[in-house]
Amino acid sequence: MDSISIFLYGLPVFYLFFMIWKIINKKRHQNCYILDYQCYKPSDDRMLSTKFCGEVIRRNKNLGLNEYKFLLKAIVSSGLGEQTYAPRMVFYGREECPTYDDGISEMDEFFHDSIDKLFRKTKISPQEIDILVVNISMLATMPSLSSRIINHYNLREDIKVYNLTGMGCSASLISINIVQNIFKIQKDKLALVVTSESLSPNWYSGNDRSMILANCLFRSGGCAILLTNKLSLKNKAMFKLKCLVRTHHGAKNESYNCCIQKEDDQGRIGFYLDKALPKAATRAFVDNLKEIAPKILPIRELLRFAIVSTTLRILSKNLVKSGPRRPVINFKTGVDHFCLHTGGKAVIDGIGTNLNLCEYDLEPARMTLHRFGNTSASSLWYVLGYMEANKRLKKGDKVFMISFGAGFKCNSCLWEVVRDLGDGNVWEDCIDKYPPKTIANPFLEKYGWLENEDPSTFYIPDDYVIP
């Protein structure tokens, strides 16, 4: 009788422990790890020097002196250096008439270089890949770009494929989010995320200032990332995803229209950047931070911020004369490294000001912008590569990624460094030169004479030689 009683009383307890173990075990298989990633560095014959940039601008017959002055100011203040990369058709002088094959070949060069290197580094066979996510915003092909990868690497017939377009510079974190959600319901999977942008069919050759600005910022690049939720590969992982938050303001007309692909008055297609872009980015950024801050910051910092905010609100009437004070939440209490989107010098400066970051925090984004430019959705991974090449990333560190994109979107996530990292990745041959003594480019020195020209008499002869 006693044995039966023990069994009857013990059965619910055993069941409770079993359910707890089942939940914990399920949770362990839902983790999202980065095994490795490989950024893309195009060949040196695609490098944009100051002299060649001047030649590309001169070839555009739609530009006048006022446009030259605008471009001079934009390039000088852009934060880009002389070693960024452009698509091949620019070097062939065909930026006004790119072909469909230009876009395809640009992507194939990236695919075959970075994905090959990633498979070699990880010793993972292409046939082991369970999930493929490709995001190239401004190039849609038939068959899809993901199908080109499947065909080239002979991936399995049962692979789960997601081909994203139109997601803009924040697309790589959207791809990570897709993988994260699949990992929550499927065990022991390997995922390949491929992120880039095709500039060949989207190089603007008109004279609309809001559209020609994109030519000054966007450059060729890309990244391939291998992720897994396999417990057997946990010890080989580099990063563990802690949380990810996506914010989309597409319902607001101002936000939707501030960053959009369109045709100008002459029918030339390009990427339009409206004056409302900074305002839209700030709104999305603030809303995103409101959601992710409680998930990544310690309770003591959240309480401090709440108390300070409440106090300042109560005392606000007495502070009108001296101006309102804005409380600042200290993200460094929960974050060790800030991986920022290299949307431009103003974007980096703005995030730095809002998060109260120092130059050490902003250095990886500034140096990435200088060396590689704005490589769209892949830019975050170049910034991460800079941190790794400088041996900043130690086991247990937290890395905060922030990206912006058309829509308008702001996406962010937090990674935990699983082991000490120090691979050079795409920075291997140049990290010793960074940071340089100055990141000023020589455009003003070579083309500053344009500021003194008279629009009524100015012209550039066809045989003019760029100094």
N, C-alpha and C positions, 0 to 999 in steps of 0.2 A: 504493500500500500504506500509506504514511504517513497519507494522508487517511482511509482506512478505519479505521486504528488510532485516530486522533484522534477520529473519529466514535464508534467503539465505546466508547472510554474516556470520551468526553465525554457520551455519552447518559445514563449513570447520574447524573452530576453535574447535568446539565440537569434530569433528572427530580426530583432531590432539591430543587433550587432552586424548581422548579415547585410541588412539594408544600408547601414552606415558604411560598411566596407564597399558595397556595390557603388554607392554614390561617390566615395573617395576614389575608387578605381576608375570610374567613368570620368571623373574630373581630371585625373592624371593623363588620360588619353585625349583630352580635349585641348591640351596646351599647344600653342603654335610656336615653333622654333625656326629660326633661320640657321640653316646648315652652313651656307656660304653665299656670297654674291660676287658678281663680276661686272665692274663698270667698263664702258667701251671708250677706247681712245682711238679715233680715226688716224689714218696715216698722215705723215707730215706734209704730204703734197696737198692736203686739204686745210692747211693752217692759214688763218687770215692775219696777215701783217698789216701795219698801218698803211703802207704804200699800196697794197692790193685793195684794201677797203676804199682808199681814195679813188682807185681805178674803177671799182664797181659803181661807186657813186657817180663818177664822171660819165660812165656809159649810159646812165639813165637820162635820156633826152627830155624827160617830162619835168625835170627839176630846174629851178631858177635860183638866183642868189639867195632869196629868203629861205628857200628849202635847204640850201647848202649851209647857211648860218644855223638853222634849226638843228640839222644833223650834226654839225660841229659841236654845238652845245650839248646835244644829247649823248654823243659818243664820249666826249671828254668827261662828262659827269656820270657815265654809265657804270663805272667800276670794272669794265672788261679790259683785259690785257691784249697782248699781241699774239697769243698762242691758242686762241679759240679756233673752232673748226666749223666749216660751212659745207654744204652739199656740193658734189662734184660739178653739177651743171653750172654753178656760179663761176667756177674756174674755166669752164668751156665757153663762157660768155653767153649762156642761153637762159639767164634768169627771167627774161621776158616771155620765153616760150618753152617752158619745161614740158617734158613728155611724161606719159604714164610710167614708162620704164625707168625714168629717173627716180621716181618715188620707190618703185619696187627694188631697184638695185641698191638704193641707199639703205633700205631696211635689211636686205639680204647681207650686205657687208657687216652690219651690226650683229645680226642673228648668228652668222657663221663664226664670227670672232668671239663674242662674249659667251655664247652658249657652249661652244666647243671648250673654251677655257674653263668654264664652270664645271662641266662634266669631268674634265681631266683633274681639276683640283680636288673634287669631292670623291672621285672614283665611283661615281654613280652612273649606271648605264641608262641611256635614254629610254630603254624598255621598262625601267622601273618607275617611270613617272606615271602617277595616277590622275593628276589634275594639271591642266595648262590654262593660264590666264594671260592674255595678251592685251595690252592697252596702247594703241597708237591713235591719237585723237583725230588727226586731220588727213588720214589716208584710209579709204575703204576700198578693198579689192574683192574680186570674185575669181576663184575661191578666196576665202579670207586669209589674212596674214597668219593666223593661227594654223590654218590648213597647210600653209607653206612650211611652217616649222614641223608639223606632223609628218609631212611628206619627206622633208629633207632628213629628218632624224629617225624615220621609220618607227614612230611611236605606236603604242598598242591601239587596237581597235576599240577597246572599251574605255579609253581615256575620256575624262570629263573636261569639256573645252568651253571657255568663256572668252569671247572676242569683244573688247570694249572700244568704242570710238566716241569722240566728242566730249570726253571727260576732262580734258585740259590738264593743267599742271598738277592737279591734286589726284590724278588717276592712279598712281602707284599705291597709295594707301587704300583706295577703293578696291583695288585688286587684292591687297593683303586682307581686307575685310571679307571678301568673298571666300578666300582660302580659310580664314579663321572660322567662318560659319560652317563650312563643310567639315572642318576638323571636329566640330562640336558633335556631329552626328555619325561620323565615320572614323573608325580606328585605323592606325598603321598606314597612313597615306603619305605620299611624296608629291609636292606641288612645285611647279615651275612657273614663276611670274616673270614676264618679259615686258619691260616698260621703256618707251622711247617716243619720239615724235618725228614725223617726216616733213622736213622743211622744203624739199625740192618742189612740190607742187604749190607751195604756199609762200614763196618769196614774192614780196610785193614790189611792183615796178612802176607804181603811180606816184602821185605827189601829195596825197592826203596825209597830213602830218600825223594824224591819229592812227594811221595804218602803217606808215613807213617807219614809225618808232619800233615796231616789232623786229624789223631787220637789224636794228642796233643791239637788241638784247638776246634774241633766240639763236642758239647754236646747236650743232649736231652732237648727239650723245645718246646714251642708252644704258640700261642695266638689266642683267638677268639674275634672278634671286631664287634660291632653292630652299623650300620650307618643308617641314615635316611635323607630325605629331607622334612619330614612332618612339617609344620609350627606349628601344635598343640603340637609337642614335642620339639620345639626349646628351651624352657626354661629349659628342662631337660638335654639338651646336655652338653657335656664336652668341645668339640673342634669344630671349624668351619674351613674347608679347604679353604685356601686362593688361593693357586696355587700349581701346580705339574708339574715337568719337568722330562722327561725321555731321557737318552742319551745311544745310542747303537753303539758300535764300532766293531760289528761282521764282517764287511766288511774288517777289517784289520786282516791279518793272525796272526800276533804276538799277538794281543788282543784276537782273537778267541781261540788260542791254549794255552794261558797262564794259563787257569783254566778250566780243562776238566776231565770228567769221562772216564776212559780207563782201559785197561788191561796191566799189566806189562809183562816182558819177559816170566814169568812162567804161564801166563794166569790168574793171580789173579786180580780181579777188584778192583779199588780204585779211589780216587779223586786226580788228578795230579795237583800240584802247581808249575808252571815254574818260573825260575829266572826273566823272563820278566814281572811277575805280577805287581810289584811296578810301573814300567814304564807305563804299560797299564792302571793301576788304576789312575795314575796321569793325563794321557792324557784325560781319560773319565771325571775325576773330574773337570779339567780345562774347558773343553767344556760345561759341565753341569752348572758350575758356571757362565760362560759367558751368558748363556741363562736365568738363573733364577735371577741373580743379579738385572737386571733392573726392575724385577717384584716385588721385595721384599725390595729394599733399597730406601731411600729417594733421591730425585733429587739432593740435596746439596752434598751428598756423591758421587754420580755418577759424578757430575761436578768436585768435588775436585780430584777424582781419574783420570779423563780425563786430567785435567790441569797438575797434577803431572807427569802422564805418558808422556805427550807431552813434558814437560820441560826436563825430564830426557833423552828422546830420542834425543832432540836437543843438550844436553850437554854431550851425551854419549862419544864423541870423547875425551873429556878432562878427562874422568873417567876411561880410559882403564888401566892406571897404578895401580889405587887403586881397580880395579874390578868393574864390572857393578852393579848398584843398582837396585833392583826390587821394584817397587811401590806395596804397599799392600792396598787392599780395606778393609775398616772397616765394616765387616758384623754386628757388634754389634750396628750399627746405626739403623738397621731395625729388629734385632733379639735379643730376650732376653735369649733364652735357645737353646743349641745345642744338638740334639739327634743323636748321631753318631753310626754307625754300629760297633759292637764289633768284627771286623775281626781279631783282635790280637793287642798286645801292639804296634807294629810298625805301624799299620794302624791308631790307635788313635793318636799316636805321630805325624804321618805325616799330618793328617788333622789339628791337633792343630797348627803345625808349619805353614802350608799354610794359615790358617785363622787367625793366630796370637791370638790364644786363651790362656787363663790362666788356671791354675790347677782347679779353681772352675768350669770352663766351661767343662773341661774334666773329672771331678770327676764322674758324672753319668755313663759314658761309661766305665771308668776304674773299678769302683766298680761292674758293671754288668758283665764285663769280669771275674773279680775275683770270684764272687759268682756263676754265672751260665755258664760262658764260652761263646763260640760263638754258639749261638742257631740258626744260619743261618738266614732265613728271619724273624723270630720272635724276633730277638735280639733288634730291635729298641723299641719294646713295653716294654721290661724289663727295658731299659734305661729310657723311659718315666715314667714307674712305680716308678723308684727310685726318679725321680724329684717330682712326686706327693706325695710319701710317706714322703719325706723331706719337704713337704709343700712349694715348690719353685714356684708352678704354681698359679699365681693370674689372676683375670679377666683382659682381655686385653693384656696379655703377648703373644708374638709370639715365637713359637717353630719351629726350623729349623731341619728337618729330612734329613739325608744323608745316602744312602745305596749303596753298591757295589755288583755285582754278575757276575757269569759266562756269557760269551757272546762276549765281555766284556761289562757290563752295569754299569752305575752310574745313580741312580734315587734320586730325592730330592723333598721335598715339604715343605710348610709353613702352620702351624696350628695357629689359634688364640684361646686362652683360653677363653671360654664363661663365666665361673664362677670360683670362688676360689675353688681349689681342694686340697684334703688331704687324700684320701683313701690309705690304706696301700697296697692293691692288693697283689701281690706275695711276697712283702717285709715286710709284716705286722709283722712277728715273728722275724725278724732279723735286721730291719732298725736301731735300737738303737745301734747295733754293728758296724755300718758303718758311716764314713770311719774308718777302723782299723788303729792302729799305724803303722803297716807295712803290705804290701801286698806280701812280699817275701814268696815263698813256701819253704818247708823244703827238697826239692829234693836234693839240693847240699849238705846239711848237712848229709843226709842219704846215698847218692850214689856218693859223691865226690871222694871216693877211686877209682872209675873206671878210673879216669884221670891218675893214676899212674901205671895202669896195662900194661903188655906187650902183644901185640896181638898174638905173637907166642906161648905163654904158657897159655894164659887166657882161662878159661872155668868155667861154673857154674854147679856144681853137681845137679843132679835131685832132691836130697833131701835138697838142699840149702834152708835155712829159711831166708825170707826177714827181715832185722833188723827193 
